[in-house]
Each structure stands twice: as C-alpha cells, then as structure tokens.
Amino acid sequence: MGRLIIVSNRVAPVEEAKGSVGGLAVAMLAALRASGGLWFGWSGRTSSSVESATPTIVKKSGITYATLDLSPQDHAGYYNGYANRTLWPLFHYRLHLTDFNRRECATYLNVNRWFAEKLAPLLRPADLVWVNDYHLIPLGEALRAIGVKQPIGFFLHTPFPAPQVLTALPNHFSLMRAIMAYDVIGFQTAVDLRAFRDYMRFEAGGSIESDGRVTAFGHTALAGAFPIGIDTDDVAALAREAASSNRTERMRASLRGRDLVIGVDRLDYSKGLVERFQAFERFLELFPARRTQVVFMQIAPPTRAEVPEYQKIRRTLEGMAGHIVGRFAEPDWTPIRYLNRSFNRNVLAGYHRSSRIGLVTPLRDGMNLVAKEYVAAQNPEDPGVLVLSQFAGAAQELDSALIVNPFDTDGVAEAIERGLSMPLEERRERWEAMMDRLRRQDVTAWRESFVAALSAAPYHVEPSWPNRKSLARSAS
C-alpha cells in the first residue's frame, strides 16, 4: 500500500503538543503515524492573496503537513457560511437555524475545487486519499473532474440527517451526487448509514446491494458504518498520571469533599448545554438534600465566534449560570462552575477521573469522543458514572451508561441522582462493560477497518465525471 493522504478542513498545527489537540486530531495523527503519509487542509489562517499560493509543506515525525491559507472572503463564505450556517445545523436536525445562501454555496464549491487543484500535484499513483467531514463533501467529485484516479474515501464525523430533513436543502441533489464520487463512504453509526441509504433509494432512485454497495447517480460506492474510537489505553494512562498532578489536586481540594459532575463540550448549540443547565437546576429542585454536596463544572471553550448563533448561546449560558448561582448558592458553596476556555487533554483527563458523574447530553452528535474519553479516564477501583444522551452516536456502543433523553429535563435530573447514588459494584460492572467495548473498538480498529475498505477500491462504475463548467452550475 502507498501513503495514506488525509484531507480535512483544519490541519492540527505541527507545533502543538500531543496533549493540546482534540480527540479527532489525535485520531488523525494516529492514523498517519501508523502508515506514514500526508495531512492536507486549511492552515487556520487567512491571507489576502491566496489564489496562486502553493501549499506550505512541513515534515515532522514521519508525517508531511501541507496547508493552505484561505482568503477572508472564502473563509466567510465557505467556513462560517455554507459549512457552519447551512450544513452543520441541517445535519444536526436544527432546521430553524439553517441559513441557505447561494453565494455562500458557490464559495463552498469553489474552495473545494481549489483544494482539489492544490492537492492533486502532491499525490502519487499508489496513494489512498481519505477525505474527512462535511466541509469537503464535493472534494472527491472535484478531484475526479481533474483526472485523479486513486481510491478516494470519505468519512462523515457528524450525523447524517434523515431524508425528510436533508431534502430541505435546496441543492441536496447536487450535494448527494457529489458524495457518490467517493469509492468508500463512511458514517459513525448504523442509524446514519440507514438515513443515507434511504435517501439514495427513495430520493435518488438508486439501489442498495447486500454487500453494502450503493448505486446512484450513475456511480457505485461502498457505504458502511465505521464508528470512530479513541486511543483507550493512552487516555487511561494520561488519567492515571494526571490524577496526582498539581492542577487536579488543586481542583479536587476546592471541592472540599463534594461530588463533581462534569461536562466538557465545545460551545455549540448541538451539545444541549442550555437543556443541561436546565436539568441541573431541576436536579437541585428535586433533590434538595444534594444542595451544598454537589458541584457541576461545565467546560465549554468557544468556537466559531464570528457566527451569530454561537454568540447568542454564549450569552444565554452566562445568564443561566448566573441565575443558578443566584438562586441556590450558599456563602461556602457555588453550585455551578462555568469555564468558557480550553484545557489540554492531560488536565481534562485528571478532571474526568476526579468526577462522580460525566454529563454528556448532546441534542444530536455523530459520535462524541468526550463520552469515550470520560469512561477511559476512570479509576477502575472507583469509577464514575456516564450519563449519556440517546442522540449521541456513542450511545450505540456505550449502552451500559445511563442513557437519557436530553429534552427530558426531569429524566436527566433523575439520572444524575441515580448516578450519585449508584452502588460501587454496579458502577464497576457498567464501567468494565464499556471499557471492554472501547478497547475492542479503539482508534486503531476504526482506522484499519476504513483503510481496508478503501484499499479494496475502486467500487465505482467507470465514471463520466462532470467537468468544471457543470460543477460550477451545481451551485445554483
């Protein structure tokens, strides 16, 4: 096998330490370290003159990083616009937040074509190309249109919406035609895969074969569920080491013997943070004996700060945290700690290990690696309890967690109480069952299963790929 070429919207900065990057970046780095290869994508920077730019190439620890700056206009239309104000809310079933703008759609397609033009010269004949996430759905079609013949796979890290939701997107047909340019199309769960197949069968008039191949728009691809995992043993080791760190000891001392309920999420409306705050307030109402005995710490680093919807949720949560403190706090006890900044993985591992409850309650999530990292970080002798939304992809695997409906405020409040009251023997049994699953379906298993499927490509029928003019028309 040749090199593995990973393409994502954002390439983790080369200079970042292992503990500073998020779970997805860690998974990508693990995949590249195992096979050697190239990571291609946006640098995270904007520049006023990028049209004739060539990728910045940096080699480190056997990995080649190739990054491009975006112009401010492209960043606004492609990233803040179509990717995160159209596709992100739509894929998370938030139709009322979905904004469709033809100009931003055109920018999204143009950036994908530009990425394709810059990536193609870097490819070698034996390479496998692995494209990641909703920002880059049209990239495979753009690569095919300029003659790239290597196997190309696509993995969607977000949920895939039901056809009734997806068809609200004005250009859904051209977007789904573009996804069929890939040889392998991967999803987080069987639920997402079923939604994709339903679209291809009932909206695109395609067919589904017993071996998982999907034929639609004149092309054939293998579609499957490849649930992403974590480096389970690495997270467990981080947590063991972090348990005695100064940061963890200081946080634990500040609790003064109280139980910690912890939430760790990007500041995003899909994470159910408003509903979570409401559930914790309801918990304090329903179980007054727990007042002064429990502290809820929510870590929510800001993201996409330029998008108005994210500015709004930040203001809402700040107001709710103040309201809960004002209503329930005592002179020697603050019920909620709301931290609107980032912490590295080492610190978070120590905090997770010190908590009695991990509260992971997204309204919709492709997988949610925080849920898996929480479980892996626990002390085997005295593990905490994971309270997990039924709408997180992780709930399909971590079914020994306390599974809740995040819209059911009383139900989440009762699950917090149940977790706090759970006997040690039951906590151990639940934790052991989840850890066994995490070790069997870790990041290595995820990578190997997807790469094995891609290595068996091509599945597609010999294509008649659209040329650049017809691709441009798909924006309308």
C-alpha positions in Angstrom: 0.0 0.0 0.0 1.2 3.5 -0.7 0.8 6.5 1.5 -2.3 7.5 3.4 -3.4 11.0 2.4 -5.7 12.5 5.0 -7.7 15.6 4.0 -9.6 17.7 6.5 -10.8 21.2 6.8 -8.3 22.0 9.5 -4.9 20.6 10.0 -3.7 20.5 13.6 -0.7 22.9 14.0 2.5 20.9 13.7 4.0 22.7 16.8 1.1 21.6 19.1 2.0 19.1 21.8 0.1 15.8 21.9 -1.9 16.9 24.9 -3.1 20.2 23.3 -5.1 18.8 20.4 -8.6 17.4 20.4 -9.8 13.9 20.1 -10.3 14.0 16.3 -6.9 15.4 15.6 -5.4 12.7 17.8 -7.2 10.1 15.7 -5.9 11.6 12.5 -2.3 11.7 13.8 -2.5 8.1 15.0 -3.7 7.0 11.5 -0.8 8.9 9.8 1.9 7.6 12.3 0.8 4.0 11.6 1.2 4.2 7.8 3.2 7.4 7.0 1.6 9.9 4.8 0.4 13.4 4.3 -2.2 15.6 6.0 -3.7 18.3 3.7 -6.0 21.1 4.6 -6.6 24.6 5.8 -3.9 26.2 7.9 -6.3 28.0 10.2 -5.0 31.4 8.8 -6.4 33.9 6.4 -4.4 35.8 3.8 -5.4 38.5 1.3 -3.6 36.9 -1.7 -4.1 33.1 -1.9 -5.3 32.3 -5.5 -1.8 31.4 -6.8 -0.4 30.2 -3.5 1.1 26.8 -3.2 0.7 24.6 -0.1 3.1 25.2 2.8 5.0 21.9 3.3 6.3 20.8 6.7 7.7 17.4 7.6 7.8 16.2 11.2 8.0 12.7 12.8 7.4 10.9 9.5 4.3 13.0 8.6 4.1 15.6 5.9 1.8 18.5 6.6 0.5 20.5 3.6 -1.6 23.5 4.4 -3.2 26.4 2.6 -4.4 29.8 3.8 -7.9 31.0 2.9 -8.8 34.4 1.8 -11.1 36.3 4.3 -13.9 36.1 1.7 -13.5 32.4 1.2 -13.3 31.8 5.0 -16.5 33.8 5.4 -18.5 32.0 2.7 -17.1 28.5 2.8 -16.4 28.0 6.5 -18.5 30.4 8.5 -21.2 30.4 5.8 -22.2 27.3 4.0 -20.3 24.8 6.1 -21.3 26.1 9.5 -24.5 28.0 8.9 -26.0 25.6 6.4 -24.7 22.1 6.6 -23.8 21.9 10.3 -27.3 22.9 11.7 -29.0 20.9 9.0 -27.0 17.7 9.7 -27.8 18.2 13.4 -31.6 18.5 12.7 -31.7 22.2 13.5 -33.7 23.4 10.5 -34.7 26.6 12.2 -31.0 27.6 12.4 -30.2 26.6 8.8 -29.4 29.5 6.5 -29.1 28.8 2.8 -27.3 31.4 0.7 -26.5 30.7 -3.0 -23.4 32.9 -2.9 -22.0 31.0 0.1 -22.8 27.7 -1.6 -20.9 28.8 -4.6 -17.9 29.8 -2.4 -18.1 26.4 -0.7 -17.9 24.6 -4.1 -15.1 27.0 -5.3 -13.0 26.3 -2.2 -13.4 22.6 -2.6 -12.3 22.8 -6.3 -9.3 25.0 -5.3 -8.3 22.4 -2.6 -8.5 19.7 -5.3 -6.3 21.6 -7.6 -3.7 22.1 -4.9 -3.8 18.6 -3.6 -3.7 16.7 -7.0 0.0 17.5 -7.8 1.0 16.2 -4.4 -0.5 12.7 -5.0 1.5 9.6 -6.0 -0.1 6.7 -8.0 -0.3 4.2 -5.1 -1.8 6.7 -2.6 -5.1 6.3 -0.7 -7.0 9.5 -0.2 -9.2 9.8 2.9 -11.4 12.9 3.0 -13.0 13.9 6.2 -16.2 15.7 7.1 -19.0 17.9 5.8 -16.7 20.8 4.8 -15.3 18.7 2.0 -18.2 16.7 0.6 -17.6 18.0 -3.0 -13.8 17.4 -2.9 -14.0 13.9 -4.3 -16.0 15.0 -7.3 -13.6 17.9 -7.9 -10.6 15.5 -7.8 -12.2 13.2 -10.3 -13.1 16.1 -12.6 -9.4 16.9 -12.9 -8.3 13.3 -13.5 -7.4 11.9 -10.1 -7.8 8.1 -10.3 -6.5 7.0 -6.9 -9.0 5.4 -4.4 -10.8 8.2 -2.5 -12.8 7.6 0.6 -15.0 10.0 2.6 -15.9 9.8 6.3 -18.6 12.0 7.8 -18.0 12.8 11.5 -21.4 14.4 12.0 -24.8 12.7 11.9 -26.3 12.1 8.5 -29.8 13.5 8.5 -33.0 11.7 7.6 -34.2 12.3 4.0 -37.1 14.4 5.2 -34.5 16.8 6.8 -31.9 16.6 4.0 -34.3 17.5 1.3 -35.0 20.9 2.9 -31.5 21.8 1.5 -32.2 23.5 -1.9 -29.1 21.9 -3.5 -29.4 18.5 -1.8 -29.5 16.6 -5.1 -26.2 18.0 -6.4 -24.5 17.6 -3.0 -25.5 13.9 -2.8 -24.4 13.4 -6.4 -21.0 14.7 -5.4 -20.7 12.3 -2.4 -21.1 9.4 -4.8 -17.8 10.3 -6.4 -16.1 8.5 -3.5 -15.2 4.8 -3.5 -16.0 4.3 0.2 -18.4 6.5 2.2 -18.2 6.0 6.0 -20.6 7.0 8.8 -20.5 6.9 12.5 -23.5 4.6 13.2 -25.9 2.3 11.6 -28.6 4.9 12.1 -26.6 7.4 9.9 -26.0 4.7 7.3 -29.7 3.8 7.1 -30.6 7.5 6.6 -28.0 7.7 3.7 -29.4 4.5 2.1 -32.9 5.8 2.4 -32.0 8.9 0.6 -30.2 7.1 -2.2 -33.0 4.6 -2.6 -36.1 6.8 -2.3 -34.9 10.3 -3.4 -32.1 9.4 -5.9 -33.8 6.3 -7.3 -30.7 4.2 -6.5 -30.2 0.7 -5.3 -28.6 -1.0 -2.3 -26.7 -4.3 -2.7 -26.4 -6.9 0.1 -22.6 -6.3 0.4 -23.2 -2.6 1.3 -22.6 -1.1 -2.2 -24.8 1.8 -3.2 -25.5 2.7 -6.8 -26.9 6.1 -7.6 -26.3 9.0 -10.0 -24.6 6.5 -12.3 -21.9 5.6 -9.8 -21.3 2.8 -7.2 -19.7 3.2 -3.8 -19.3 1.1 -0.7 -21.2 2.7 2.2 -20.7 1.5 5.8 -20.7 2.3 9.4 -17.2 2.8 10.9 -17.6 4.1 14.4 -14.6 6.2 15.4 -12.8 5.2 18.6 -10.1 6.7 20.9 -6.7 5.5 21.9 -8.2 3.9 25.0 -5.0 2.8 26.8 -3.4 6.2 26.1 -6.3 8.1 27.7 -6.3 5.7 30.7 -2.6 6.3 31.1 -3.0 10.1 30.8 -5.7 10.0 33.5 -3.6 7.9 35.9 -0.7 10.3 35.6 -2.9 13.4 35.8 -4.7 12.2 38.9 -1.8 13.3 41.1 -0.9 16.5 39.1 -1.0 19.9 40.8 -3.9 21.0 38.6 -6.0 18.1 39.6 -5.1 18.2 43.2 -6.0 21.9 43.4 -9.3 21.3 41.7 -10.1 18.3 44.0 -9.2 20.3 47.1 -11.5 23.1 46.0 -14.5 20.7 46.1 -14.0 20.1 49.9 -15.2 16.6 49.7 -18.2 17.3 47.4 -19.1 15.2 44.4 -18.2 16.6 41.0 -20.5 16.5 38.0 -18.5 17.4 34.8 -19.4 18.4 31.3 -16.8 19.1 28.6 -18.1 20.4 25.2 -17.4 22.9 22.6 -19.7 25.9 22.9 -22.2 24.7 20.3 -26.0 24.5 20.2 -25.9 20.9 19.2 -24.3 19.9 22.6 -27.5 20.5 24.5 -25.9 22.9 27.0 -29.0 25.0 27.6 -31.0 21.9 28.3 -28.2 20.6 30.5 -28.2 23.7 32.7 -31.9 23.4 33.0 -31.6 19.8 34.0 -29.0 20.6 36.7 -31.3 23.3 38.1 -34.1 20.8 38.1 -31.8 18.4 39.9 -31.3 20.9 42.7 -35.1 21.4 42.9 -36.0 17.7 43.0 -33.2 16.7 45.4 -32.7 19.5 47.9 -30.6 17.2 50.2 -27.9 17.3 47.5 -27.5 21.0 47.7 -24.1 22.0 49.0 -23.0 18.4 48.4 -22.6 18.5 44.6 -20.7 20.9 42.2 -21.4 21.0 38.4 -18.4 22.1 36.4 -19.1 22.8 32.7 -16.1 23.4 30.5 -17.2 25.0 27.2 -14.4 26.5 25.1 -15.7 29.0 22.5 -15.9 28.0 18.8 -16.9 29.8 15.6 -17.1 33.1 17.5 -18.0 35.0 14.3 -21.2 33.1 13.8 -24.2 34.9 15.4 -25.9 31.7 16.7 -22.7 30.9 18.8 -22.6 34.4 20.2 -26.2 34.0 21.3 -25.7 30.7 23.1 -22.7 32.1 24.9 -24.8 34.9 26.3 -27.6 32.6 27.2 -25.4 30.2 29.2 -23.7 33.0 31.0 -27.1 34.3 32.1 -28.3 30.8 33.1 -25.1 30.1 35.2 -25.6 33.4 37.0 -29.3 32.6 37.6 -28.5 29.2 39.1 -25.8 30.6 41.3 -28.0 33.4 42.5 -30.9 31.1 43.3 -29.0 28.2 45.1 -25.5 29.3 46.2 -24.5 29.5 49.8 -21.7 31.5 51.3 -19.5 28.5 51.2 -20.8 26.7 48.1 -21.3 27.6 44.5 -23.4 25.0 42.6 -22.0 25.6 39.1 -18.7 26.5 37.7 -18.9 27.6 34.1 -15.5 27.8 32.4 -15.5 29.3 28.9 -12.0 28.3 27.9 -9.9 25.4 26.7 -7.9 22.9 28.7 -5.4 20.4 27.3 -6.2 16.7 27.3 -3.9 15.9 30.3 -5.8 18.4 32.5 -9.2 17.1 31.3 -8.2 13.5 31.9 -7.4 14.4 35.5 -10.7 16.2 35.9 -12.7 13.4 34.4 -11.1 10.9 36.8 -12.0 13.0 39.8 -15.7 13.3 38.9 -18.6 11.2 40.1 -20.7 12.0 37.0 -19.8 12.6 33.4 -22.7 14.5 31.8 -22.7 14.1 28.0 -26.1 15.2 26.7 -25.9 16.5 23.1 -29.2 17.0 21.3 -27.5 15.3 18.3 -24.0 14.1 17.8 -22.2 12.0 15.3 -20.2 10.1 17.9 -19.0 12.2 20.9 -15.5 11.2 21.8 -15.7 13.0 25.2 -18.1 10.3 26.3 -15.5 7.6 25.4 -12.6 9.6 27.0 -14.6 10.0 30.2 -15.0 6.3 30.6 -11.4 5.6 29.7 -10.2 8.1 32.3 -12.0 6.5 35.3 -10.3 4.8 38.2 -11.1 1.1 37.8 -11.5 0.7 41.6 -13.9 3.6 42.0 -15.3 4.6 38.6 -17.7 7.5 37.9 -21.0 7.1 36.0 -21.6 8.3 32.5 -24.9 10.0 31.8 -25.2 9.9 28.0 -27.7 11.3 25.5 -29.6 8.7 23.4 -28.9 11.0 20.4 -25.1 10.7 20.7 -23.6 8.1 18.3 -21.6 6.8 21.3 -24.9 5.6 22.9 -24.9 2.8 20.2 -21.8 1.4 21.8 -21.8 2.6 25.4 -25.2 1.1 26.3 -24.0 0.5 29.9 -24.1 4.2 30.5 -27.3 5.8 32.0 -28.9 6.7 28.6 -31.2 9.7 28.7 -33.3 11.9 26.5 -31.7 15.4 26.8 -35.0 17.0 26.1 -36.5 15.4 29.3 -35.3 17.7 32.0 -36.7 15.6 34.8 -35.3 12.5 33.3 -31.7 13.9 33.2 -32.0 15.3 36.7 -33.1 11.8 38.0 -30.2 10.2 36.1 -27.8 12.5 37.9 -29.3 11.4 41.2 -29.2 7.8 40.2 -25.5 8.0 39.3 -24.7 9.7 42.6 -26.5 7.0 44.5 -25.2 4.0 42.5 -23.5 1.3 44.5 -19.8 0.7 43.8 -20.4 -2.8 42.5 -22.9 -1.6 39.8 -20.6 1.3 38.8 -17.7 -1.2 38.3 -19.9 -3.6 36.3 -21.1 -0.8 34.0 -17.6 0.7 33.6 -16.0 -2.7 32.8 -18.5 -3.4 30.1 -17.9 0.0 28.5 -14.1 -0.3 28.7 -14.2 -3.7 27.1 -16.1 -2.2 24.2 -13.7 0.8 24.0 -10.6 -1.5 23.9 -12.1 -3.6 21.1 -13.3 -0.7 19.0 -10.5 1.8 19.5 -9.0 4.3 17.1 -6.8 1.6 15.6 -9.8 -0.6 14.8 -11.5 2.4 13.2 -8.5 3.3 11.1 -7.8 -0.3 10.0 -11.4 -1.1 9.0 -11.8 2.1 6.9 -8.4 1.8 5.2 -9.0 -1.9 4.5 -12.3 -1.0 2.8 -10.6 1.8 0.8 -7.7 -0.5 -0.2 -10.2 -2.8 -1.9 -11.4 0.1 -4.1 -12.4 1.1 -6.7 -16.0 0.1 -6.4 -17.3 2.9 -8.6 -18.5 2.2 -12.2 -16.2 3.8 -14.8 -17.4 7.4 -14.4 -18.3 10.2 -16.7 -17.3 12.9 -14.2 -18.6 16.4 -14.6 -16.3 19.0 -16.0 -15.5 22.3 -14.3 -18.4 24.1 -16.0 -21.0 21.6 -14.9 -19.6 21.6 -11.4 -19.9 25.4 -11.3 -23.6 25.1 -12.3 -24.3 22.9 -9.3 -24.2 25.9 -7.0 -27.4 27.1 -8.5 
